[in-house]
Amino acid sequence: SMILDQIDEKMQPQIQTASLMIKKLIQPGQIVMGDGDSLAQVFTNLMDNAIKFTPRGGLVTLRVYSEEDSVIASVTDTGTGIPDNEERRIFERFYQVDKSRRGGSSRGIGLGLAIARQIVISHKGVIWASSDPGKGSTFFVKLPSHEKTNVKEHWQNQ
């Protein structure tokens, strides 16, 4: 979650310019092993998309929590959402969500998501999107958590 704090700081100007609210629900002590720079790239990309697609006054929510032996991080926006049939395709390289939206300016989110997906897969993780068209989208990244307990200490405590 240190990564997420850094990203949040880095993106403050963008968030303020877009007059968005940001909410963080971060369960402390979540550790994943991996390349910090490329994982930061994944979350920067997800945050960037959330900011782009959320109308002024909207809310972007960052969550980090553990589930069994994984850490799940999610970015939720209150934007236009993704049409049902497109949720899988948005991770394809060069795929662009609905060009007609936002006064015809096509926003190529495809490339960033394709790269994000490669990075997550290389960390033995999964990335997926879930969307409620018209209400917003959530992007989930699930990564194996780094085992925090030291076995030796564990035995001494018993």
C-alpha positions as a printed NumPy array, in Angstrom:
array([[  0.   ,   0.   ,   0.   ],
       [  3.054,   2.281,   0.101],
       [  2.913,   2.144,  -3.686],
       [ -0.689,   3.351,  -3.605],
       [  0.151,   6.258,  -1.314],
       [  2.898,   7.399,  -3.676],
       [  0.562,   7.148,  -6.661],
       [ -2.12 ,   9.046,  -4.814],
       [  0.349,  11.867,  -4.09 ],
       [  1.625,  11.892,  -7.663],
       [ -1.93 ,  12.127,  -9.019],
       [ -3.254,  14.779,  -6.631],
       [ -2.941,  17.571,  -9.244],
       [ -4.943,  15.528, -11.772],
       [ -7.526,  14.587,  -9.16 ],
       [ -7.934,  18.229,  -8.136],
       [ -8.14 ,  19.466, -11.733],
       [-10.923,  16.947, -12.393],
       [-12.594,  17.928,  -9.075],
       [-12.903,  14.34 ,  -7.928],
       [-13.093,  12.913,  -4.449],
       [-10.751,  10.071,  -3.584],
       [-11.521,   7.541,  -0.883],
       [ -8.974,   5.043,   0.422],
       [ -9.94 ,   1.857,   2.215],
       [ -6.598,   0.218,   2.841],
       [ -6.13 ,  -2.734,   5.165],
       [ -2.691,  -2.149,   6.722],
       [  0.224,  -4.561,   6.442],
       [ -0.523,  -5.995,   3.007],
       [  2.728,  -7.07 ,   1.353],
       [  3.263,  -8.418,  -2.143],
       [  6.614,  -9.377,  -3.599],
       [  7.45 ,  -7.923,  -6.945],
       [  8.922,  -5.152,  -8.97 ],
       [  7.719,  -1.932,  -7.33 ],
       [  8.158,   0.162, -10.464],
       [  6.096,  -2.04 , -12.732],
       [  3.384,  -2.569, -10.117],
       [  3.277,   1.214,  -9.682],
       [  2.805,   1.451, -13.455],
       [ -0.241,  -0.841, -13.211],
       [ -1.912,   1.267, -10.523],
       [ -0.954,   4.559, -12.154],
       [ -2.667,   3.316, -15.3  ],
       [ -5.819,   2.22 , -13.448],
       [ -5.991,   5.498, -11.531],
       [ -5.364,   7.482, -14.686],
       [ -8.237,   5.735, -16.475],
       [-10.54 ,   6.177, -13.477],
       [ -9.768,   9.907, -13.426],
       [-10.29 ,  10.233, -17.205],
       [-13.646,   8.476, -17.229],
       [-15.195,   9.955, -14.096],
       [-17.254,  13.115, -14.49 ],
       [-16.501,  16.165, -12.313],
       [-17.556,  15.724,  -8.709],
       [-17.266,  11.953,  -9.024],
       [-15.582,   9.54 ,  -6.633],
       [-12.586,   7.263,  -7.103],
       [-12.197,   4.588,  -4.425],
       [ -8.991,   2.646,  -3.766],
       [ -9.313,  -0.552,  -1.772],
       [ -6.625,  -2.942,  -0.598],
       [ -7.553,  -6.034,   1.373],
       [ -6.454,  -9.605,   1.842],
       [ -8.345, -12.678,   0.752],
       [ -6.891, -16.06 ,   1.724],
       [ -3.29 , -15.987,   0.462],
       [ -3.799, -13.062,  -1.892],
       [ -3.857,  -9.307,  -1.73 ],
       [ -6.57 ,  -7.618,  -3.758],
       [ -6.323,  -3.999,  -4.801],
       [ -9.205,  -2.346,  -6.583],
       [ -9.886,   1.013,  -8.191],
       [-13.549,   2.001,  -8.497],
       [-14.831,   4.997, -10.408],
       [-18.244,   6.576, -10.798],
       [-17.825,   7.041, -14.534],
       [-19.767,   5.898, -17.57 ],
       [-18.997,   2.21 , -17.079],
       [-18.017,  -0.348, -19.689],
       [-20.591,  -1.996, -21.97 ],
       [-21.114,  -5.63 , -20.863],
       [-19.687,  -7.206, -23.996],
       [-16.48 ,  -5.168, -23.697],
       [-15.263,  -6.048, -20.183],
       [-12.872,  -8.73 , -21.447],
       [-11.789,  -6.958, -24.6  ],
       [-10.535,  -3.806, -22.857],
       [ -7.338,  -5.686, -21.926],
       [ -6.512,  -6.296, -25.603],
       [ -3.745,  -4.217, -27.085],
       [ -4.985,  -1.095, -28.923],
       [ -8.588,  -1.713, -27.964],
       [-10.475,   1.555, -27.543],
       [-13.642,   1.949, -25.561],
       [-16.505,   3.494, -27.53 ],
       [-15.028,   6.266, -29.667],
       [-18.29 ,   8.198, -29.819],
       [-18.189,   9.017, -26.119],
       [-16.994,  12.379, -24.806],
       [-17.61 ,  14.357, -27.956],
       [-15.763,  12.075, -30.328],
       [-12.336,  12.238, -28.712],
       [-11.168,   8.647, -28.703],
       [ -9.314,   7.713, -25.558],
       [ -6.968,   4.806, -26.136],
       [ -7.103,   3.037, -22.82 ],
       [ -6.42 ,  -0.279, -24.529],
       [ -2.648,  -0.119, -24.681],
       [ -2.196,   0.794, -21.032],
       [ -4.459,  -2.037, -19.896],
       [ -2.732,  -4.588, -22.126],
       [  0.6  ,  -3.658, -20.556],
       [ -0.913,  -3.642, -17.059],
       [ -2.228,  -7.147, -17.703],
       [  1.222,  -8.409, -18.798],
       [  2.804,  -7.002, -15.636],
       [  0.155,  -8.53 , -13.372],
       [  0.486, -11.922, -15.094],
       [  4.27 , -11.792, -14.727],
       [  3.678, -11.368, -10.964],
       [  1.47 , -14.497, -10.995],
       [ -1.587, -12.328, -10.512],
       [ -4.909, -11.694, -12.216],
       [ -6.545,  -8.468, -13.368],
       [-10.191,  -8.065, -14.283],
       [-12.906,  -5.462, -14.567],
       [-16.458,  -5.392, -13.382],
       [-18.757,  -2.641, -14.522],
       [-22.238,  -1.318, -14.036],
       [-22.907,   0.633, -17.254],
       [-23.912,   4.189, -16.401],
       [-22.768,   3.851, -12.781],
       [-19.069,   3.084, -12.962],
       [-16.392,   0.41 , -13.103],
       [-14.079,  -1.416, -10.764],
       [-10.714,  -2.801, -11.803],
       [ -9.363,  -5.567,  -9.594],
       [ -5.764,  -6.709,  -9.276],
       [ -5.186,  -9.896,  -7.308],
       [ -1.602, -10.753,  -6.359],
       [ -0.118, -13.518,  -4.213],
       [  0.602, -12.104,  -0.768],
       [  4.094, -12.334,   0.641],
       [  4.101, -14.699,   3.625],
       [  4.667, -12.491,   6.641],
       [  4.966, -15.024,   9.448],
       [  8.331, -16.479,  10.274],
       [  7.893, -20.201,  10.968],
       [ 10.653, -20.406,  13.577],
       [  9.144, -17.629,  15.695],
       [  5.776, -19.255,  15.341],
       [  7.057, -22.456,  16.983],
       [  8.751, -20.618,  19.832],
       [  5.502, -18.891,  20.742],
       [  3.591, -22.083,  21.342]])
